[in-house]
Amino acid sequence: MTARTCTVDENKRHCNCSFSCDKAGICCRCLNYHRALGELPGCYFPREAEKTGNRSIANFISIIQKQGSAYLK
């Protein structure tokens, strides 16, 4: 198996997280962290919703039901 390289700088360009943390740009760590909390990372949310800090799956589903998923593209 080939080792993968984390492209932190490229990942940060696509990250909309408004909170400062040690996982910024290291998506695998961010995803694992939020999954352990029963949440989704900020990049799953529209910018304004992400700023609220409510990363719950229920909030994500509510947003998708109201706004659709076009913002994820």
N, C-alpha and C positions, 0 to 999 in steps of 0.2 A: 504494500500500500504506500502511496506517495504522501509525504507530509504536506499539510496545507499551511499556507502563510496567511496570517491575519493582516488585512490591509486597513489598518487603523485610520490613517489619514483619509482614505477614500470613504470609509464607513462614516466618519465624522461629517463629511459633506452631505450625507443623506440623513443624518440624525437630527430630529427636531426636538429632542429632549431639552427642556428649559432648566433642568436641575443639573448642578455640577456634581460629578461623582467620578470614582476611579474606574468605572466601566465604560465610559464614553468612547465609542468607536470600537469597542471589543464586544461585538454583538453576541457571541456565544456566552460570555459571562453575564451580560445584561439579560439575555433571555432566560438563562438558568436562575438568576437572582429573582426575577419577577415571577417565574413559574413557581418557585418555592414559596412565594407569597400568595399564590393563587391569582396573579395579575398578568397583564400583558405589558410589554415595554411601551414607552411613550410613542415610538414610531408607528404604532398601530392606530394612533388617534390623530384627528385633525389638530392643527396647532393650538387653536383656542381651547379645545377640550383637554389637550395634553397639559396645558398650564394649570388646570384645576388640581392636578395630582391624583385624580380619581382614575386609577388604572384597572379597575375591576372589569372582569369579563362581562358582568351584567351591564355596566356602563357602555362597553364596546358594542354589545348587541343592541342596546337602545339607540346608540348613534347610527349604527348600520341600518336599523329599521326606519329611522327618521330621515337620514341623509343619503343612504345608499353607500356604496363602497368606491365610488369614482375617485375619491381623494387618496385612496391607497395606491393608485397607479403612478 
